[in-house]
Amino acid sequence: MRVYYADHFVLPLPEGHRFPMRKYRMLRDAVAERLDGVELLEAQRADDAMLLLAHDAQYVAQVSLGQLDAARQREIGFPWSEAMVERSRRSAGATVQACRAALHDGIAANLAGGTHHAYADKGGGFCVFNDAAIAARVMQRDGCVQRAAIIDLDVHQGNGTASILSGDPTVFTLSLHGEKNYPFRKEASDLDVGLPDGCGDDDYLGALQAALDAMLGRFSPDLAIYLAGADPHEGDRLGRLKLTLPGLARRDDAVFGTLARHRIPVAVAMAGGYGNRIEDTVAVHLQTIARASAWQRRWLDRHATPTP
C-alpha cells in the first residue's frame, strides 16, 4: 500500500504550543518499523492550480506571501513561516497522490491531511488548505472520477469542507462528530450526525453504519476520501467521546468494509488527534494504517487480473 508523508517539513512553533507536530514523524517511524507491505513516499507539493480549485485566489496569495492579517493568522493557529506554507502544500499534495494511488490499488493513505476547517477564503483550527476538497476537485478536473464522497470521522465537524462543497451535487460530504464540540458554529454537510459527549463504542458504531448506509443510498461515489481522526479516542484531551482503541479499529473496519462491498476506492487522511499521551494518538493513527493495509491486500486479491 502506498503511503505519503511530509513530516520532514516541520513548522517552527513556539515553546508550549499545543499542536502535536511531532506525532507525524513518530507515526512515520512506527509505520516503517512495524508494518510490512507499506511503501512510504515523500509527498509532492500542491501547486496553485490545484489549490485554486477549492480556495480563493486572494487567500492563496496571502498565505503564500505571508500577507494574512494578524486576526486571520491567529484563526489558523500557527505563526506564518515559509515552512508552514510548504508543509500545507505538501499535505494537500499527499492527499491528491493518495487518491490517485487508491484508484489504482484500492486503498492508499496520507500520514497527515484531514485539514477540514479551512474554508475557501480563510483557514482555521490548525488548517491552512483543505486537502480533501482540493483532492476531490483535482480528481474531477483530471477526469479520474466524476463523483467523490468525503467521510469525515474527526471528532470535530468538517465545517470548511461543508462550506467549500456546499451545493455541489458531485461531492457528498458526511461528518460524524461531537455535537457540542468545536466548531461551535457548524456548516451544513450533505449528512451531519452529531453525537453526545461521552458517546462510546457501540453507540458510535451504530450511528456510523447507519450514516454510511444512508450516504450510499443517496449517492454512488467513484472514490471516497476518509478522514480518520484519532480524536474520538477516550484519551484525547479535546475529543470528549469515549471510543476505545479496539472500538476505533471497528470504526476503520466499518468504513473500509462498507466501501469494499461497494467496490469504492478510498484515500485515507489522518486528521486530528490531541491525546493526553501523544503515544496514544500515534497508536490510533498506526492502527488505521494497519487496518487500511489489511483491507488493501484483500482488495488486490479480490480484483487481481487472472493469469491467462
C-alpha positions as a Markdown table, in Angstrom:
| # | Residue | x | y | z |
|---|---|---|---|---|
| 1 | Met | 0.0 | 0.0 | 0.0 |
| 2 | Arg | 1.3 | 3.4 | -0.9 |
| 3 | Val | 1.5 | 5.9 | 2.0 |
| 4 | Tyr | 2.6 | 9.5 | 1.6 |
| 5 | Tyr | 4.3 | 11.7 | 4.2 |
| 6 | Ala | 5.5 | 15.3 | 4.6 |
| 7 | Asp | 6.6 | 15.3 | 8.3 |
| 8 | His | 10.2 | 16.4 | 7.4 |
| 9 | Phe | 8.7 | 19.9 | 6.6 |
| 10 | Val | 8.4 | 21.0 | 10.2 |
| 11 | Leu | 6.6 | 24.1 | 11.4 |
| 12 | Pro | 8.7 | 26.2 | 13.8 |
| 13 | Leu | 6.2 | 26.5 | 16.6 |
| 14 | Pro | 6.8 | 28.5 | 19.8 |
| 15 | Glu | 7.6 | 26.6 | 23.1 |
| 16 | Gly | 4.5 | 25.2 | 24.7 |
| 17 | His | 2.3 | 25.3 | 21.5 |
| 18 | Arg | -0.5 | 22.7 | 21.9 |
| 19 | Phe | -0.4 | 21.3 | 18.4 |
| 20 | Pro | 1.3 | 17.9 | 18.5 |
| 21 | Met | 3.6 | 18.4 | 15.5 |
| 22 | Arg | 6.0 | 15.5 | 16.4 |
| 23 | Lys | 3.2 | 12.9 | 16.1 |
| 24 | Tyr | 3.7 | 12.9 | 12.3 |
| 25 | Arg | 7.4 | 11.8 | 12.5 |
| 26 | Met | 6.6 | 9.4 | 15.3 |
| 27 | Leu | 3.8 | 7.9 | 13.1 |
| 28 | Arg | 6.1 | 7.5 | 10.0 |
| 29 | Asp | 8.7 | 5.9 | 12.1 |
| 30 | Ala | 6.2 | 3.5 | 13.6 |
| 31 | Val | 4.8 | 2.6 | 10.2 |
| 32 | Ala | 8.3 | 1.9 | 8.9 |
| 33 | Glu | 9.3 | -0.2 | 11.9 |
| 34 | Arg | 6.1 | -2.2 | 12.4 |
| 35 | Leu | 4.1 | -2.6 | 9.2 |
| 36 | Asp | 5.1 | -4.8 | 6.2 |
| 37 | Gly | 3.8 | -4.2 | 2.7 |
| 38 | Val | 3.7 | -0.4 | 3.1 |
| 39 | Glu | 5.6 | 1.8 | 0.7 |
| 40 | Leu | 6.5 | 5.2 | 2.2 |
| 41 | Leu | 6.7 | 8.0 | -0.4 |
| 42 | Glu | 7.5 | 11.7 | 0.0 |
| 43 | Ala | 4.6 | 13.9 | -0.8 |
| 44 | Gln | 4.7 | 16.3 | -3.7 |
| 45 | Arg | 3.5 | 19.9 | -3.3 |
| 46 | Ala | 0.1 | 21.0 | -4.4 |
| 47 | Asp | 0.6 | 23.9 | -6.9 |
| 48 | Asp | -1.5 | 27.0 | -7.2 |
| 49 | Ala | -3.7 | 25.5 | -9.9 |
| 50 | Met | -4.7 | 22.7 | -7.5 |
| 51 | Leu | -5.3 | 25.0 | -4.5 |
| 52 | Leu | -7.4 | 27.3 | -6.6 |
| 53 | Leu | -9.9 | 24.5 | -7.3 |
| 54 | Ala | -11.0 | 24.9 | -3.7 |
| 55 | His | -9.6 | 28.3 | -2.5 |
| 56 | Asp | -9.9 | 31.9 | -3.4 |
| 57 | Ala | -7.0 | 33.3 | -5.3 |
| 58 | Gln | -6.5 | 36.2 | -2.9 |
| 59 | Tyr | -6.3 | 33.8 | 0.1 |
| 60 | Val | -3.8 | 31.5 | -1.6 |
| 61 | Ala | -1.6 | 34.5 | -2.5 |
| 62 | Gln | -1.8 | 36.0 | 1.0 |
| 63 | Val | -0.9 | 32.7 | 2.6 |
| 64 | Ser | 2.0 | 32.1 | 0.2 |
| 65 | Leu | 3.4 | 35.6 | 0.7 |
| 66 | Gly | 2.8 | 35.9 | 4.4 |
| 67 | Gln | 0.3 | 38.7 | 4.0 |
| 68 | Leu | -2.6 | 37.5 | 6.1 |
| 69 | Asp | -3.6 | 40.0 | 8.7 |
| 70 | Ala | -2.9 | 39.1 | 12.3 |
| 71 | Ala | -6.5 | 38.0 | 13.1 |
| 72 | Arg | -6.6 | 35.6 | 10.1 |
| 73 | Gln | -3.3 | 34.1 | 11.1 |
| 74 | Arg | -4.4 | 33.6 | 14.7 |
| 75 | Glu | -7.5 | 31.9 | 13.4 |
| 76 | Ile | -5.3 | 29.3 | 11.7 |
| 77 | Gly | -3.4 | 28.8 | 15.0 |
| 78 | Phe | 0.1 | 28.8 | 13.6 |
| 79 | Pro | 2.6 | 31.6 | 13.2 |
| 80 | Trp | 3.3 | 32.3 | 9.5 |
| 81 | Ser | 6.5 | 30.8 | 8.0 |
| 82 | Glu | 7.7 | 29.5 | 4.7 |
| 83 | Ala | 7.7 | 26.1 | 6.3 |
| 84 | Met | 4.1 | 26.5 | 7.2 |
| 85 | Val | 3.2 | 27.2 | 3.5 |
| 86 | Glu | 5.4 | 24.4 | 2.2 |
| 87 | Arg | 4.1 | 21.8 | 4.6 |
| 88 | Ser | 0.5 | 22.8 | 3.9 |
| 89 | Arg | 1.0 | 22.4 | 0.2 |
| 90 | Arg | 2.7 | 19.1 | 0.7 |
| 91 | Ser | -0.1 | 17.8 | 3.0 |
| 92 | Ala | -2.7 | 18.7 | 0.3 |
| 93 | Gly | -0.5 | 17.1 | -2.4 |
| 94 | Ala | -0.2 | 13.9 | -0.4 |
| 95 | Thr | -4.0 | 13.5 | -0.3 |
| 96 | Val | -4.1 | 14.1 | -4.1 |
| 97 | Gln | -1.4 | 11.4 | -4.5 |
| 98 | Ala | -3.2 | 9.0 | -2.2 |
| 99 | Cys | -6.4 | 9.5 | -4.3 |
| 100 | Arg | -4.5 | 8.6 | -7.5 |
| 101 | Ala | -2.9 | 5.6 | -5.8 |
| 102 | Ala | -6.3 | 4.4 | -4.4 |
| 103 | Leu | -7.9 | 4.5 | -7.9 |
| 104 | His | -5.1 | 2.0 | -8.9 |
| 105 | Asp | -4.6 | 0.0 | -5.8 |
| 106 | Gly | -8.0 | 0.3 | -3.9 |
| 107 | Ile | -6.6 | 2.0 | -0.8 |
| 108 | Ala | -3.8 | 4.5 | -0.1 |
| 109 | Ala | -3.0 | 6.9 | 2.7 |
| 110 | Asn | -1.6 | 10.3 | 3.7 |
| 111 | Leu | 0.1 | 10.3 | 7.1 |
| 112 | Ala | -1.2 | 13.9 | 7.5 |
| 113 | Gly | -4.1 | 15.8 | 5.9 |
| 114 | Gly | -7.6 | 16.0 | 7.1 |
| 115 | Thr | -7.4 | 19.8 | 7.2 |
| 116 | His | -11.2 | 20.2 | 7.2 |
| 117 | His | -11.5 | 23.5 | 9.0 |
| 118 | Ala | -10.0 | 25.5 | 6.1 |
| 119 | Tyr | -12.6 | 27.5 | 4.1 |
| 120 | Ala | -12.3 | 28.8 | 0.6 |
| 121 | Asp | -11.1 | 32.2 | 1.9 |
| 122 | Lys | -9.7 | 31.5 | 5.3 |
| 123 | Gly | -8.0 | 28.9 | 7.5 |
| 124 | Gly | -8.9 | 27.8 | 11.0 |
| 125 | Gly | -8.3 | 25.2 | 13.7 |
| 126 | Phe | -4.7 | 24.4 | 12.5 |
| 127 | Cys | -5.9 | 24.0 | 8.9 |
| 128 | Val | -4.5 | 26.2 | 6.1 |
| 129 | Phe | -5.6 | 24.5 | 2.9 |
| 130 | Asn | -8.5 | 22.0 | 2.7 |
| 131 | Asp | -6.8 | 18.8 | 1.3 |
| 132 | Ala | -9.9 | 16.7 | 0.9 |
| 133 | Ala | -11.8 | 19.4 | -1.1 |
| 134 | Ile | -8.7 | 20.1 | -3.2 |
| 135 | Ala | -8.1 | 16.4 | -3.9 |
| 136 | Ala | -11.7 | 15.7 | -4.8 |
| 137 | Arg | -11.7 | 18.6 | -7.3 |
| 138 | Val | -8.3 | 17.6 | -8.7 |
| 139 | Met | -9.5 | 14.1 | -9.4 |
| 140 | Gln | -12.6 | 15.6 | -11.2 |
| 141 | Arg | -10.5 | 18.1 | -13.1 |
| 142 | Asp | -8.2 | 15.4 | -14.4 |
| 143 | Gly | -11.1 | 13.1 | -15.5 |
| 144 | Cys | -10.2 | 10.4 | -12.9 |
| 145 | Val | -13.7 | 10.4 | -11.3 |
| 146 | Gln | -17.0 | 12.1 | -11.7 |
| 147 | Arg | -18.4 | 11.8 | -8.1 |
| 148 | Ala | -16.5 | 11.7 | -4.8 |
| 149 | Ala | -17.5 | 11.2 | -1.2 |
| 150 | Ile | -15.7 | 12.7 | 1.9 |
| 151 | Ile | -16.3 | 10.7 | 5.0 |
| 152 | Asp | -15.2 | 12.8 | 7.9 |
| 153 | Leu | -14.7 | 10.9 | 11.2 |
| 154 | Asp | -12.7 | 13.5 | 13.0 |
| 155 | Val | -14.4 | 14.4 | 16.3 |
| 156 | His | -14.8 | 18.0 | 15.1 |
| 157 | Gln | -17.3 | 18.8 | 12.3 |
| 158 | Gly | -15.7 | 19.4 | 8.9 |
| 159 | Asn | -17.1 | 22.9 | 8.6 |
| 160 | Gly | -14.7 | 24.2 | 6.0 |
| 161 | Thr | -15.2 | 21.2 | 3.8 |
| 162 | Ala | -19.0 | 21.5 | 4.0 |
| 163 | Ser | -18.8 | 25.2 | 3.1 |
| 164 | Ile | -16.5 | 24.8 | 0.1 |
| 165 | Leu | -18.5 | 22.0 | -1.3 |
| 166 | Ser | -22.0 | 23.3 | -0.5 |
| 167 | Gly | -24.4 | 23.0 | -3.4 |
| 168 | Asp | -22.0 | 20.7 | -5.3 |
| 169 | Pro | -24.0 | 17.6 | -6.3 |
| 170 | Thr | -20.9 | 15.8 | -7.4 |
| 171 | Val | -19.2 | 15.6 | -4.0 |
| 172 | Phe | -21.0 | 14.2 | -0.9 |
| 173 | Thr | -19.9 | 15.4 | 2.5 |
| 174 | Leu | -20.6 | 13.2 | 5.5 |
| 175 | Ser | -19.5 | 14.3 | 9.0 |
| 176 | Leu | -19.9 | 12.3 | 12.2 |
| 177 | His | -18.7 | 14.5 | 15.1 |
| 178 | Gly | -19.3 | 15.6 | 18.7 |
| 179 | Glu | -22.4 | 17.8 | 18.6 |
| 180 | Lys | -21.2 | 20.2 | 21.3 |
| 181 | Asn | -17.6 | 20.3 | 20.3 |
| 182 | Tyr | -15.7 | 22.8 | 18.1 |
| 183 | Pro | -16.6 | 24.4 | 15.8 |
| 184 | Phe | -19.5 | 25.9 | 17.7 |
| 185 | Arg | -21.0 | 27.4 | 14.5 |
| 186 | Lys | -21.4 | 24.4 | 12.2 |
| 187 | Glu | -22.0 | 24.3 | 8.5 |
| 188 | Ala | -24.4 | 22.0 | 6.7 |
| 189 | Ser | -22.8 | 18.9 | 5.3 |
| 190 | Asp | -24.8 | 16.7 | 3.0 |
| 191 | Leu | -25.2 | 14.4 | 6.0 |
| 192 | Asp | -24.3 | 15.5 | 9.6 |
| 193 | Val | -24.5 | 13.2 | 12.6 |
| 194 | Gly | -23.9 | 15.0 | 15.9 |
| 195 | Leu | -23.0 | 12.7 | 18.8 |
| 196 | Pro | -23.3 | 13.5 | 22.6 |
| 197 | Asp | -20.3 | 13.9 | 24.8 |
| 198 | Gly | -19.3 | 10.5 | 26.3 |
| 199 | Cys | -20.5 | 8.5 | 23.3 |
| 200 | Gly | -18.9 | 5.1 | 23.5 |
| 201 | Asp | -18.0 | 2.3 | 21.0 |
| 202 | Asp | -21.4 | 0.7 | 20.4 |
| 203 | Asp | -23.5 | 3.8 | 20.0 |
| 204 | Tyr | -20.8 | 5.4 | 17.8 |
| 205 | Leu | -20.5 | 2.3 | 15.5 |
| 206 | Gly | -24.3 | 2.1 | 15.2 |
| 207 | Ala | -24.5 | 5.7 | 14.2 |
| 208 | Leu | -21.6 | 5.3 | 11.8 |
| 209 | Gln | -23.0 | 2.3 | 10.0 |
| 210 | Ala | -26.4 | 4.0 | 9.6 |
| 211 | Ala | -24.7 | 7.1 | 8.2 |
| 212 | Leu | -22.7 | 5.1 | 5.7 |
| 213 | Asp | -25.8 | 3.2 | 4.6 |
| 214 | Ala | -27.7 | 6.4 | 4.3 |
| 215 | Met | -25.0 | 8.0 | 2.2 |
| 216 | Leu | -24.7 | 5.1 | -0.2 |
| 217 | Gly | -28.5 | 5.0 | -0.5 |
| 218 | Arg | -28.4 | 8.6 | -1.8 |
| 219 | Phe | -25.1 | 8.8 | -3.6 |
| 220 | Ser | -22.8 | 6.5 | -5.7 |
| 221 | Pro | -19.2 | 7.8 | -5.5 |
| 222 | Asp | -16.3 | 6.7 | -7.7 |
| 223 | Leu | -13.9 | 7.5 | -4.9 |
| 224 | Ala | -14.0 | 8.1 | -1.2 |
| 225 | Ile | -11.7 | 10.3 | 1.0 |
| 226 | Tyr | -11.8 | 9.1 | 4.6 |
| 227 | Leu | -10.7 | 11.5 | 7.4 |
| 228 | Ala | -9.7 | 9.1 | 10.2 |
| 229 | Gly | -9.3 | 11.3 | 13.2 |
| 230 | Ala | -7.7 | 9.9 | 16.3 |
| 231 | Asp | -9.6 | 12.4 | 18.5 |
| 232 | Pro | -12.7 | 10.3 | 19.2 |
| 233 | His | -10.4 | 8.2 | 21.4 |
| 234 | Glu | -11.1 | 8.2 | 25.1 |
| 235 | Gly | -7.7 | 9.6 | 25.9 |
| 236 | Asp | -8.0 | 12.6 | 23.7 |
| 237 | Arg | -7.9 | 15.9 | 25.6 |
| 238 | Leu | -10.2 | 17.7 | 23.0 |
| 239 | Gly | -12.4 | 14.9 | 21.9 |
| 240 | Arg | -14.9 | 14.3 | 24.7 |
| 241 | Leu | -16.0 | 11.0 | 23.2 |
| 242 | Lys | -15.2 | 7.6 | 24.8 |
| 243 | Leu | -14.1 | 5.3 | 22.0 |
| 244 | Thr | -11.5 | 2.7 | 22.9 |
| 245 | Leu | -8.6 | 1.6 | 20.7 |
| 246 | Pro | -10.5 | -1.6 | 19.7 |
| 247 | Gly | -13.6 | 0.5 | 19.1 |
| 248 | Leu | -11.6 | 2.7 | 16.7 |
| 249 | Ala | -10.4 | -0.5 | 14.9 |
| 250 | Arg | -14.0 | -1.4 | 14.4 |
| 251 | Arg | -14.7 | 2.1 | 13.1 |
| 252 | Asp | -12.0 | 1.8 | 10.5 |
| 253 | Asp | -13.2 | -1.7 | 9.5 |
| 254 | Ala | -16.7 | -0.4 | 9.1 |
| 255 | Val | -15.6 | 2.2 | 6.7 |
| 256 | Phe | -13.2 | 0.0 | 4.7 |
| 257 | Gly | -15.6 | -2.9 | 4.7 |
| 258 | Thr | -18.6 | -0.9 | 3.6 |
| 259 | Leu | -16.6 | 0.7 | 0.8 |
| 260 | Ala | -15.1 | -2.6 | -0.3 |
| 261 | Arg | -18.6 | -4.2 | -0.6 |
| 262 | His | -19.5 | -1.3 | -3.0 |
| 263 | Arg | -16.1 | -1.5 | -4.8 |
| 264 | Ile | -15.3 | 2.1 | -3.9 |
| 265 | Pro | -11.6 | 3.0 | -3.7 |
| 266 | Val | -10.6 | 5.1 | -0.7 |
| 267 | Ala | -7.8 | 7.5 | 0.2 |
| 268 | Val | -7.2 | 7.9 | 3.9 |
| 269 | Ala | -6.0 | 11.1 | 5.7 |
| 270 | Met | -5.2 | 11.1 | 9.4 |
| 271 | Ala | -7.0 | 14.3 | 10.6 |
| 272 | Gly | -6.9 | 15.4 | 14.2 |
| 273 | Gly | -5.5 | 13.8 | 17.4 |
| 274 | Tyr | -4.6 | 15.5 | 20.7 |
| 275 | Gly | -4.1 | 12.7 | 23.2 |
| 276 | Asn | -3.1 | 13.4 | 26.7 |
| 277 | Arg | -0.3 | 11.0 | 25.8 |
| 278 | Ile | 1.0 | 11.5 | 22.3 |
| 279 | Glu | 1.8 | 7.8 | 22.1 |
| 280 | Asp | -2.0 | 7.1 | 22.3 |
| 281 | Thr | -2.6 | 9.4 | 19.3 |
| 282 | Val | 0.1 | 7.7 | 17.3 |
| 283 | Ala | -1.2 | 4.3 | 18.3 |
| 284 | Val | -4.7 | 5.2 | 16.9 |
| 285 | His | -3.2 | 6.5 | 13.6 |
| 286 | Leu | -0.9 | 3.5 | 13.3 |
| 287 | Gln | -3.9 | 1.1 | 13.8 |
| 288 | Thr | -5.8 | 2.9 | 11.0 |
| 289 | Ile | -2.8 | 2.4 | 8.6 |
| 290 | Ala | -2.6 | -1.2 | 9.6 |
| 291 | Arg | -6.3 | -1.8 | 9.0 |
| 292 | Ala | -6.1 | 0.1 | 5.7 |
| 293 | Ser | -3.2 | -2.1 | 4.7 |
| 294 | Ala | -5.0 | -5.3 | 5.6 |
| 295 | Trp | -8.1 | -4.2 | 3.6 |
| 296 | Gln | -5.9 | -3.1 | 0.7 |
| 297 | Arg | -4.5 | -6.7 | 0.5 |
| 298 | Arg | -8.0 | -8.0 | 0.3 |
| 299 | Trp | -8.8 | -5.5 | -2.4 |
| 300 | Leu | -5.9 | -6.6 | -4.5 |
| 301 | Asp | -6.7 | -10.3 | -4.0 |
| 302 | Arg | -10.3 | -9.7 | -5.0 |
| 303 | His | -9.6 | -7.6 | -8.0 |
| 304 | Ala | -6.4 | -9.2 | -9.3 |
| 305 | Thr | -6.3 | -9.9 | -13.0 |
| 306 | Pro | -6.4 | -13.7 | -13.6 |
| 307 | Thr | -3.3 | -15.2 | -15.1 |
| 308 | Pro | -4.0 | -16.3 | -18.7 |
